[in-house]
Amino acid sequence: MGDMPIGKLLFRLSPPVMLALLIQSIYNIVDSYFVAQYSLSGLTALSLVFPIQLLATALSTGAGTGLGILIARMDGCGDITAQRDTIKSGLWLGVFNFALFACVSLAVLEGYFALSSDQPMVRQQGVQYAQVVLAGSLGLFVESHCTKLLQARGNTLVPMLAQVTGAAINIVLDSILIFGRLGAPALGVTGAALATVAGQWAAMAITLAAVCRSCDLTGRVRLHLCAGIYRSGLAPIAMQSLNTLYIVGLNLILKQFTEDAVTVLGLYYKLQTFFFIPLMGLQQVIVPVVSFNHSAGAEDRVRETLRWAVGISEAVMAAATAVFLLAPQALLRIFSASPSILATGAPALRIICLSFLPAGIAMTLTVFFQGSGQSRQSIFIIVLRQVVLLVPLAWVFHFAGLTYVWLTFPVTEVLSVLCALAFYRGAPFLSKRRNAE
């Protein structure tokens, strides 16, 4: 973390994390692919479940990221005395967060679907899928905490292996349980949910075994350390939680036009995953790298990390923009050949992708602020993008028509990146450097 050239370090650590995240995202994508062959109403139902799954991921990965940041800072400062209690507290939080989230989300599930769709079959299939996924989400929560702990200590291979194994199990069981193959009953969307849970539990077993082998688990659960984990992970929790809120808000706005528009939004989030996953993987790597070097006082390495991260992010986002501009219908046909969905989705993807380049910079600066101890700036950008701008702008634009709703994405990202750049120019270590010069 402190000696290897930054470019070499990022290219060594990032690919396994990117692959692990890509495979993790395959759970919902594969479910949607198979469910689309089973039922179009089931595909819409999964689009409505997606925000709930994002919220579970936000809490699990956000708290896990907070655990990883604390461990990386302790390594950077050479403080090993509190690590045992921190690790034990972090693993306990995974179980606690699962229990809390499952109880609350299951209690409001039917009300959420009643608000989100007017179609009885969509509501029924959505509830069936979500009940199984939420009740069995312990695997997601514990695996996320174990993964971030391993990554904070430079072990990215075991999490990748865990995700590969879980995704393979999910794919195989989807084909069997949804359609009733190899003598199994045809369970439809419930079968897709069971396949997802089985894959998550397999990934949990692999990462938890690695943590048990490599970490000292004799510590005690400390409430102040649990609070510290939440504080360190507050920005990623907020960022991903607000993803859920703004998707729900956009769904309610799009529903006023047609439920095809709601389905298109859900398909967009699945399609953009293939390009945003490398960016998210890079972000997960630069947070501990920046945290370690910032704690060690190596601010030149902090700035170099940001330069590399922005360059890589913009290269990935440029490729994503080109694909969405040139082949939107081909992307949509992966999931559905419905003429109405293609007619609604193709112009939507072409407009939304104009947000990719500014989003790459804004998202990179957001996690950079997390790692360099500027959590307030990070949270401000998150709230600006996903609360102040996105849904309110979509509501204003919807009076002009559906096409203008899609313009919400590029307008939001341009304003967000301008604000993030202003915060970066005022960063404390940059001010000290300018004064020294």
Secondary structure, 3 states (H helix, E strand, C coil): CCCCCHHHHHHHHHHHHHHHHHHHHHHHHHHHHHHHHHCHHHHHHHHHHHHHHHHHHHHHHHHHHHHHHHHHHHHHHCCCCCHHHHHHHHHHHHHHHHHHHHHHHHHHHHHHHHHHCCCHHHHHHHHHHHHHHHHCCHHHHHHHHHHHHHHHCCCCHHHHHHHHHHHHHHHHHHHHHHHCCCCCCCCCHHHHHHHHHHHHHHHHHHHHHHHHHHCCCCCCCCHHHHHHHHHHCHHHHHHHHHHHHHHHHHHHHHCCCCHHHHHHHHHHHHHHHHHHHHHHHHHHHHHHHHHHHHHCCCHHHHHHHHHHHHHHHHHHHHHHHHHHHHCHHHHHCCCCCCHHHHHHHHHHHHHHHHHHHHHHHHHHHHHHHHHCCCHHHHHHHHHHHHHHHHHHHHHHHHHHCHHHHHCHHHHHHHHHHHHHHHHHHCCHHHHHHHHHC
